[in-house]
Amino acid sequence: MCLCATTSFAATVASPFDTAYTLIDLGSVSGVTPAYGGLTFLNNSTILLGSSANSSQGAIQAIQVNRDGNGHITDFGAVTQYATAPNMDGGLAFGPGGVLFATGYGTNTLMQYLPGSTSPDKTITLDSATNSVGTVQFIGTGNPNAGSLIIGSYANNKWFIPTLTPDGNGTWDVTALTEVEASSGGVEGIVYVPTGSAGFTGAKGLVTHYDAGVIRAYDLNSFGAPVSGTGQDFVTGLTGAEGATIDPVTGDFLFSTFGGGNHIIQVQGFVPPASETPEPATFGVLGLSLVALGYRFRTRRS
């Protein structure tokens, strides 16, 4: 099933998922400069979206969303700049202490923002093994290695688990970077399927593949990384599949396109995610304890 805002839009939910999920093209966001990068939720009424992605003028825009009676996003309202984000790519995710993590393409960087910051508080140039980073995400509740950060390389098509060490300023150092799985198709975004969603058995991840023009569902390994060879097409017919996030209200899967009209696309049919991610026992491969540091993950609800 495909309910699209423009008749020329070719994306569709692939079989057999099309019996349970509906794709809706929400279109472009007025006031956000292409090309689009990563996206995530600041709170129930605001999404953050990368603009002028992959350029030195990259930025993160805060966009008000309007919802229908069932909570689904229908369109967009006011846009304000949230922060600068040079070379912003497909990764954008909140982590411990409310720190926002973003990826930089070409520069192979991981940017970090403390709450309220309008420019990066810390920028790390990652190990050349990632060459160059595409996406970043925190592994969701109910999945292997839940709570840990995962990094996807666009250029090398590999997945990594970094070990994060607090730097004393509220941000984090990357003290190790462990390769945990290979991939293909140019990874730019990843989300974790809310437990109990129709058509998904066991822990699953959805990955946006920029080069392949598809979104695929994967089994996960013990690190929470998508297992190469298990991919099953979920959405096809895309140009520039980019950032990805889960709506905390409805469980809808939202993703952006870099080019391809620079749209935000919504897939309805998922169950709402857990309201709060439990405190993980470890953080990263080397086992940094967040409990000992007094951190807790919370959804950003209004």
N, C-alpha and C positions, 0 to 999 in steps of 0.2 A: 504494500500500500504506500502511495506517495502523494501527499498533499503539498504542492509546491507553489510558492508565491509567484514564480515566473514559469511560463509554459516551456521555455527553452532550457530550463534547468534539468540536467540528465541524471542526477544522482537518484539511486533507488536502494531500498533495503533488499538484500539478497535473500533468496530462498535458502532454508526454510524459515528464516527469521521474519519474513514479511507477513506471516500469519498473526504475529503478536506485536509487531512494532510498526509505527507510522513515522515517516520522515516529513518534516515541515521546514521549508526554506524560509527563514526569518528575514532574509535579505541583507542588504548592507546597512551600516549604522551611519546616519547623517552626522557629519562633523568629525568622523574618524578617518584619518588619512591612510589610504592603502600604502603598503600591503599589510594585511592583518597577520598578527603573530599569536602568541599564546593567550589563553583566557582562563579565568578562574572567578569564583564568587568572593566578593568582599563581604557581603551579607545577603539576606534574602531579597533585597530590592536593588542590589547593585552588582554588576559584573565588572571585572577588570579585563581589558583587551589590549594587546600590543598593537601599536600603530607605527607606520613607516618602518616596518620590520626589516631586519637585515641591513639597516643603514645606520650611519652615525647619528641620524636624527630620530632614532627609535625612541618611543615613549610608551607609557602605560596609561590608558584612558579609563576613567570611571564612568560607567554608563548606567543610568537608571533603567529598570525594566518594568514593564506593565504586565500584569497577570490576569488570566480569566478566572471564572468562579471555581475552577478545579485546580488553580495554582499554576497552570502552565504559562510560560512566557508567550505573549502575543506580539509585542513590539517594544521599541526602545524610546526612552525619553532623553533627558538632559545629559550632555557629555561634558566632563571636566577632566583636565589632565591630573592624573594621580602622581606620576613620577616620570623622570627621564629614564631611559633604558637603552643606551647605545647598543646597536646591533642586535636588538631584541629578536629572539627566535621563537620556537614553538613551546618552550617550557615556562610555566608560571604556576607556582604553588605555594601555599602557606605552610609553614612548619612550626617547630617548637618556639614558644615565646611570641607567637604572632609574626615571626620573621617571614618575609616574602622572598622566595627564591625565583630567579629568572635566568634563562640561558642566553648567551650571545653567540651568534653564528659568525664564522670566519675568525673571530677573535678567540674562540674556544674558551669562553668565560662563564663563570657562575657568579651572578650578582645577588646581593642580599640587601634587604631593606628592613630596617626597624620600623615598628608601627609609627605612622605619621611622617616618615621620611619622604622627601620629594626627589631624591637622587640616591644612587646606591651608597650604602654605608660601607660596603665591602665588596670588592671584585677580585675573584680568584681566577688566575689562568690555570686551567686544568692540565693534567698530564697529556702529553702528545698522543697517548693511546686513544683518546676520544676523537680527535682530529676530524671534524669539529663537532662539539656537542650540539644536539638538536633539542632535547627535551629533558625535563626534570619533573618528578612527581613523588609524593609520599604514598607509600603502599597502604591501601585501605583496610579497614576492619574485616576480619574473617579470612584474610589471605596470608599465605606464608610470609614471614618476615614483616608482619604488619607494623607500621609506624616508621620503617626505615625509608631513607631517601633512595630513589633509583634514578640513574642518569642514562639517557639514550643518546648514542652518537649517530648523527645524521650521516657523516662522511664515511665512517667505518662500519656502520650498521652493527653495533655491538651494544650490550647493556652492561652497566657497571653499578656496583654498590659502593658509595664512598663511606668512609668512616669520618664522622664529624666530631671535632673537639671544640668545646667552647673557648673563645679567645679572650674572655674577660670583658668584652664590650657589648655583649648581647648577641653577637653574630658568631659564626663558626668557621674554623679552619678545616680543610680537607687533609687529613693526615695519612690516608691510604685510599686507593681506588682499585677495587677488585673487579676484574672482568668476570661476569657470571653467565653470559649467554650471547650467542650470535643472532643476527637478524638479517633482514633484507628489505629493499623497497623504500629506503629513506625514511627513518623513523622521526616523527615530529611531535607526537603527542601520545599519551597513554592515560587511561582511566581504568579503575577496577570496578567490575560489574557488581552492583548491589546484590547481596545474597538473597536468593529466592526469586530472581527475575526469570520470567518465562523463557524456556529454550536453552538455559545455561545450567549445566550440571557441574558442581564443584567450583573451585576458585578459577575465575577467568579474568583476563584483561582485554581491553579493546585498544588497538594501536592504529593511529593515523599514519599512513604511508604516503608521503609526498610524491615520491617518484612513481610508485605503482598506481596512484590515483584511487586507492581503496582504503577502507577501514576493515581490519580483520580481528576476529576473536581468537584468543590463544589460551591454552593451558599454561599454568605457571609452574616454575621450578621451585625448589626449596628457598631460594632467595627472593621469590616474588617476581621474577623476570619472565617474560613471555618465552615459551619454549619454541625454538625454531622447528619448523616442520609440522606444527599442530595448527597453523593458521587456517581459519575458515572465513571466507568473505562475509562481512556483515553489511557494509555499504559499498556500492560500486558506482562507477561513472563520475568520479570526482576529478577536479583539477586543483592541485595545490592543497591537499588535505594537510592541516596545520595543527593548531592547538586544540586541546580537549579538556572537558571538565564534566562533572556530574552536578545537576541542580540539587541543592540540599533540601528543597521543598518537595519536589515531585519525583526525583530520581531520573528525570530526563537527561539524556546524553546530549551535550552541546559541543560542537566543534566549529572551528573557523577555517577559512580557506585563504591561502596566500596566492593572490591572483584568483583565477576562476570566478571572477566577479566580486571577490572579497566579501563573502557572505558569512553569516552565522547560521548554522543549521542545527535543528533540534530533532532528536529521535525520541518519541514518546513510547511508553510501554514498560519501562523498568519500574521496579518497586522503589520507594524512597529509601535512601541510605540510612544506616544507623545514625542516630542523632549525635553521638559522640564516640570518637575512637578511643578505645581503652589505652591506658598507659602501657606501652610496650615494655617487655622485659629487657630488650637490648635495642641498640640503635646503631645500625651498620654492622659490618662483618666482625669487627673487633669487640663489639658488645659494650658500647658506651651506655651506661644506665641513665635514662631520663628521669626515672623515679628518684634516684639519688640527687639529681640536679633540681628536682622540684618542678619539672615541666609537665604540662598536660596538654594534649591536643583537644581543641574544641572546634566545632563547626562555627562559622561566623554568621550567626543568625541575628536578625534585627529584633 
